[in-house]
Amino acid sequence: MSATGLTRQRVSTGAIWLIAIAALAAGRLVTDHLPNPDTRATAPFVVTAGLGQSASMRSGDLAVTEVTAAPTLSTLNGTLQSPGLFVRVTYRFTPNNESGQLLSTTVSAANGWSWSSGIGERVPRRCATAPPGVPAECAFIVEAPADRLVGAHAVFAANPDNADYDSQADIDLGISPEDIATWRAATKAITLPEPTLGDAS
Amino acid sequence: MTWWRRNRWGVILVLPALALAVIASAYRLQLFWWDYAPHQATPGLLGQPVTFREHEDSDRYPYDLDLTMTVTQVARVERPEGTIRPWTWPTPSGAGWWRVDLHMVVDPTTPLAGCQLRLVDAGGAWTSYENTFPGAQNTLPSLPCAPQGTPGPWSASPADLAEAAKEPRPASYDVPVYFLTAADFQPREVWLWFSTPRYIAVSIPTG
């Protein structure tokens, strides 16, 4: 074999390696950017709405009716003081087909941080099981740093553990920097009212 | 030698092998959550007795349940009656009460603590029995299908049986069950169960 023949063979071997590596890299790029079929299959069906608007979930209709906050929380066990804010989200849930209530109530910040309330959490939720067609007016409280609340959303789901395969309501709370300033200056403590059943009268 | 001749045993054995593969994985064909909800009905009719037998083994004291139940009446009412304290909780706007009367014939030593009840409408929507309501000082019995005061044993443990024997439940009794529903809710069936998936479904004729 001549010297040029040997060089040509080396070049073509190198080219094949390069093509193989390029193909592997391209494959990696594609699989990294394609949605994962497992995640897609179990992902919740997200329903979005604004403050005061109704979100139609699988288990019923939800509307957040009020958001307010203060640095102090008054409970039956005493008064709690926060370096951030206690945020109270008041909502109305009307089950459509089965007696029930929403067992997952969370506030989620723009950067992905989230704060939950309810059983097993430091901050409470008060709600009641309503029969289908009868609204329950409920509220929950979370404690969060004041500088994370602008643009925060409230996230609701029926199941306390996860919302896989189920609908999840994502409500834009419409919190503005002015709201935060007002709430930080609030002297009246936040309370958690008893839930009520039936149309607001 | 043709291909078929050479491979005939292989081809013939493919069929039982496939059948075996399907049978061996057949347990995967069962929906594992199906049994968590009432899905296996014992049907009945308003005013007619239904007999229901089941072996209960959810705790360490298993027992056999053998009861005969009659739904004698289903009616709209103003409010619950016969509660320990007179009912004062105002009915929420847009809601109303249904009263379901049960006649039960069951051995006094049978625990009825797992009893759950539901009203179902023509579209399949259901209202479950609840005994507490927000803002209400009154409560309904926590055990809806046993008489108040003499509920019988809570389980089949010797201690619970001995305790219940002091004030035995009558062998046959009538008990009203109250449901808070939407004002326009029209029940078509009364469901009662102890452990899923088996339940009693009593049809209520229209009109």
Interface residues (C-beta under 8 A of the other chain):
Chain A: N96 N97 E98 S99 R126 A128 T129 P131 P132 G133 V134 P135 A136 E194 P195 T196 L197 G198 D199 S201
Chain B: T91 P92 S93 G94 A95 G124 A125 W126 T127 S128 E130 F133 P134 G135 F179 L180 T181 A182 D184 F185
